Amino acid sequence: MNDILRLSHVTKTFASFSLQDISFTLQPGFIMGLVGPNGSGKTTTIKLIMNMLHRDQGTITVAGADNLVEETVVKHRIGYVSDELYFIEDWRPAEVCRALQLYYASFNRDRFAQYLQQFQLPQNQAVKHYSRGMKTRLMVAAALSRETQLLLLDEPTSGLDPAVRAELLDLLQDYISDGTRSVLFSTHITTDLEKIADYIVFLYQGHLMFAKNKDEVLADYRVMKGPPDQLTPEWKRQLIGVRGSAMGFEGLIQTGALAKMPMGVVVEPATLDDIIVYHAKGGVR
Amino acid sequence: MNMLRCSWLIYLAMRTYATRLIIIVAIMFIPAMATFSRGGTNSSEALILVSLLGFIPGLWVLYTFYMWEKAPRLFLVLPQRRLDFVRAVYFNYLVLTVGTLAMDVVAYFMVQHYGRPPAGFFFPLALVVAGIVVLISIAIPLAFKLGYAKIQAGLLVPIFIPVLMTPLSRFLSHVTIFQSLVGHLVRLSHTTLMAGMVMLAGAALIVSYNTATRTYLQKDF
C-alpha cells in the first residue's frame, strides 16, 4: 500500500469523449510516462488527479489520501506543471514566490531563486512577457522549490529547446533519486520517455491500452514487415495497425505471436513511437 | 484559515487592478465631495454620491471574476478546497460592502461638517446598497456557472443604476401597481423600510452563496 499514486476504475464522461475504467499505480522512486495521441485522455487524467475535473466513478489516491476527501492534503503532496501557465500573468517571479509562501510552509525561497537563475528566468519581468518555454520553467521551478511526493507534468517538454529539455529530464531524475518520490508526465516526445521513464501508460480514445514497465513494453512488441503474399488473414488478425501496399505490408505484433513466423518476413524492434502509431492506427481492440 | 488565505490571494492576484479601481473611485469621489462641500447638498445629490460609492464592491466583484476567468487553475492548483474559494469571494465582497458603507458614513459626516447635512441621506444609502447587493448576489452564481465573459454585460448594470433611476422612476410613477406599492411603502417609517432592505439584501446573499457553492463544487475546468 505504499503507492504514491493509485487510480482505480476511474471514469469520466463528456458529451463527445469519455475516459473509461482507467486503473494504474505508481510506486515511489519511479517515473511514469503518459502517452497517447491528441484527445486520448492524457490531460483529462491529470486534471482528474488534480480535481480540476470531477470523476464519475472510481477512486484516486495520492500516498493513500483520496484526492476528493483530502483535497488539501493531496495538493500539498503534488507539484503540478500544467500545459498552460496558471500563475497570474501580471505577476513577476517575486509575486509568484509570495503567493506560494502563503500556501506552502515548505516553500524554499532561496531554492526558488536558484532555479530562476538556473533556468535563466528574468526576475524583473511580468510572466506574461515570458516565452512558452520560460513559463513552463517557471512552473517547474515553483514545483521543485517545496516538499512534494509526486510531480505531475502535463507536456512539460513540448515548448523547450533540446538543451533545456535535457536539463529538465536530469532534474526529474534527481527528483526521484532518493526513492521516496515519483513523477507522472504526459508527453508526445517519446524519446524523452525512452531516456527517463520507468513505466509507460498508453491511452487511446479514452481507453487504457496498457500500463507497463517500459522495458516490458519494448520487449512485448515488434514491427513486422513482409511481402504482400505473406499477409494471410490469420496474420492480419494478429497485426496491430497493419499497413498494406503492392510492395508489402507492415504492422505491429506482440512478441508472443511470432513463434510461427512465415518465410520472407522481417521483424524489427519497435520503438515507443512505433507502438503508439500502430496502436492508434489499429484502434481499440 | 484557508478562506482568509484565499481572500488574500485574490487581493494579490488583483493588486494591479485594485490600484486602478482606487484611482477611479478617487476620480469620482473627490470632485463629488468638493461640489457638496461648496454648496451643500439635497437628498437626490446625496443619492448620487452614495451610488458612486456603491460601485466599489460592484466593480471589485467585476474584477474578481475577470481575474478568476484568467486564472481559475491557480485557485484550483493551490492546496485549498473549492469551497474556500467561494467563501473567499463572498468574504471579500462583504468586507468591501461594509467598507463602502463606512465610507458613506464618513462622507455624511464630512458633508455635515460643512454645515449643510443632506436630508434623508441614510435612506437612499440603504436603498442603493441593498439594490447593488441584490444584483451582485444574482451575478456571482451566474459568473460561477457561465464564466465572466458571458455575464460581463450584466455586471455593468449596477454602474448604470443612477443613470437608469430617473427615467425608471418616471416610468414607474405611471404604473398603477407601482403607485399603489409606493403608496403603501411611504406609510412605513424609513427605519422599517431600511430594515426590510437590509433583510432582503441578507437573504439574497444567503441564497446566492448556497447557489454559488453548489455550482462551483460541480464545475469542471
Chai-1 contact restraints between the chains, C-beta under 6 A:
chainA,res_idxA,chainB,res_idxB,connection_type,confidence,min_distance_angstrom,max_distance_angstrom,comment,restraint_id
A,M52,B,L76,contact,1.0,0.0,6.0,A-B,restraint_1
A,M52,B,F221,contact,1.0,0.0,6.0,A-B,restraint_2
A,L53,B,D220,contact,1.0,0.0,6.0,A-B,restraint_3
A,E71,B,R81,contact,1.0,0.0,6.0,A-B,restraint_4
A,T72,B,P79,contact,1.0,0.0,6.0,A-B,restraint_5
A,K75,B,P79,contact,1.0,0.0,6.0,A-B,restraint_6
A,H76,B,P79,contact,1.0,0.0,6.0,A-B,restraint_7
A,Y80,B,V77,contact,1.0,0.0,6.0,A-B,restraint_8
A,Y86,B,R73,contact,1.0,0.0,6.0,A-B,restraint_9
A,Y86,B,L74,contact,1.0,0.0,6.0,A-B,restraint_10
A,Y86,B,V77,contact,1.0,0.0,6.0,A-B,restraint_11
A,I88,B,A13,contact,1.0,0.0,6.0,A-B,restraint_12
A,I88,B,A71,contact,1.0,0.0,6.0,A-B,restraint_13
A,D90,B,T16,contact,1.0,0.0,6.0,A-B,restraint_14
A,A99,B,L9,contact,1.0,0.0,6.0,A-B,restraint_15
A,A99,B,L12,contact,1.0,0.0,6.0,A-B,restraint_16
A,L102,B,R5,contact,1.0,0.0,6.0,A-B,restraint_17
A,Y103,B,L78,contact,1.0,0.0,6.0,A-B,restraint_18
A,Y103,B,P79,contact,1.0,0.0,6.0,A-B,restraint_19
